[in-house]
């Protein structure tokens, strides 16, 4: 009499979890300088182009700056808020900032920082 072979089942190996998305690379001061310059240039133009690209050839970081909302007055100066995309080393993040037009009419970025979500 032969032994009956027991039913065999195969184990299903779990699919490996997707690697977590890489943390965005924080912008360097040099990268921020290029983004700020693009924001000031965009806001100072007379045409209505909705965004301005920027790129730091030294680090390879790049993105675009886009004004959001209408201009407002702060401390007697005309100001605008903007968003800037920030792409470096395959990682994308967003920055938010504001700029104001100061006499004699040049735009100056007051702040630029990582976008707070949620």
C-alpha positions as CSV (number, residue, x, y, z in Angstrom):
1,X,0.0,0.0,0.0
2,X,1.4,3.3,-1.0
3,X,1.1,6.4,1.1
4,X,-1.3,8.9,-0.3
5,X,0.4,12.2,-1.1
6,X,-1.0,15.0,1.0
7,X,-2.5,17.9,-0.8
8,X,0.2,20.5,-1.2
9,X,-0.5,24.2,-1.3
10,X,1.9,26.8,-2.4
11,X,2.7,29.8,-0.3
12,X,2.0,33.1,-1.9
13,X,4.9,35.4,-1.2
14,X,3.7,38.9,-0.3
15,X,4.4,41.6,-2.8
16,X,7.2,43.8,-1.5
17,X,5.8,47.1,-0.4
18,X,6.6,50.0,-2.7
19,X,9.6,51.9,-1.6
20,X,8.5,55.1,0.2
21,X,8.8,58.2,-2.0
22,X,12.1,59.9,-1.5
23,X,12.0,62.8,0.8
24,X,12.2,66.0,-1.3
25,X,15.7,67.5,-1.3
26,X,15.5,70.8,0.6
27,X,16.3,73.8,-1.5
28,X,19.7,75.3,-1.2
29,X,20.2,79.0,-0.7
30,X,21.6,79.1,-4.3
31,X,18.5,77.4,-5.6
32,X,16.2,79.8,-3.7
33,X,18.1,82.7,-5.1
34,X,17.2,81.6,-8.7
35,X,13.6,81.0,-7.7
36,X,13.4,84.4,-6.1
37,X,14.9,86.1,-9.1
38,X,12.4,84.4,-11.4
39,X,9.5,85.6,-9.1
40,X,10.7,89.2,-9.1
41,X,11.2,89.1,-12.9
42,X,7.7,87.6,-13.5
43,X,5.9,90.1,-11.2
44,X,7.7,93.0,-12.7
45,X,6.7,92.2,-16.3
46,X,3.9,94.1,-18.0
47,X,2.7,91.1,-20.0
48,X,0.3,88.6,-18.5
49,X,2.4,85.4,-18.8
50,X,1.1,83.2,-16.0
51,X,4.5,81.6,-15.1
52,X,8.2,82.0,-15.3
53,X,10.7,79.1,-15.5
54,X,13.9,79.1,-13.4
55,X,17.0,76.9,-13.3
56,X,20.2,76.8,-11.3
57,X,22.8,75.4,-13.7
58,X,25.1,74.8,-10.7
59,X,22.9,72.2,-9.0
60,X,20.5,71.2,-11.8
61,X,17.5,72.3,-9.8
62,X,14.7,73.9,-11.7
63,X,11.0,74.8,-11.7
64,X,8.5,77.4,-12.4
65,X,7.1,80.4,-10.5
66,X,3.4,81.2,-10.7
67,X,1.6,84.1,-9.0
68,X,-1.6,83.1,-7.1
69,X,-4.5,85.3,-6.1
70,X,-4.7,89.0,-6.8
71,X,-2.4,91.7,-5.6
72,X,-3.0,93.1,-2.1
73,X,-1.5,96.0,-0.1
74,X,0.8,95.4,2.9
75,X,2.6,98.2,4.7
76,X,1.7,100.5,1.8
77,X,3.3,98.3,-0.8
78,X,1.6,96.2,-3.6
79,X,2.2,92.5,-2.9
80,X,1.5,89.2,-4.5
81,X,1.7,85.6,-3.3
82,X,3.2,82.9,-5.5
83,X,3.9,79.2,-5.8
84,X,7.2,77.7,-7.2
85,X,7.8,74.2,-8.2
86,X,11.2,72.8,-7.1
87,X,12.6,69.8,-8.9
88,X,16.0,68.4,-8.0
89,X,17.6,64.9,-8.2
90,X,14.3,63.4,-9.5
91,X,12.3,64.8,-6.5
92,X,9.6,67.4,-6.8
93,X,8.3,69.7,-4.1
94,X,6.5,73.1,-3.9
95,X,7.5,76.4,-2.4
96,X,5.2,79.2,-1.4
97,X,6.2,82.8,-1.1
98,X,5.3,86.5,-1.3
99,X,6.8,89.5,-2.9
100,X,6.1,93.2,-2.7
101,X,6.8,96.1,-5.1
102,X,9.0,98.7,-3.3
103,X,10.0,102.1,-4.5
104,X,11.1,102.7,-7.2
105,X,8.9,99.9,-8.4
106,X,11.1,96.8,-8.2
107,X,9.6,93.6,-6.8
108,X,11.4,92.0,-3.9
109,X,10.7,88.6,-2.5
110,X,9.8,88.8,1.2
111,X,9.6,85.1,1.9
112,X,9.9,81.7,0.2
113,X,9.5,78.4,2.1
114,X,8.3,74.9,1.6
115,X,4.5,74.7,0.9
116,X,2.5,73.6,4.0
117,X,-0.1,71.1,2.9
118,X,-3.1,70.0,4.8
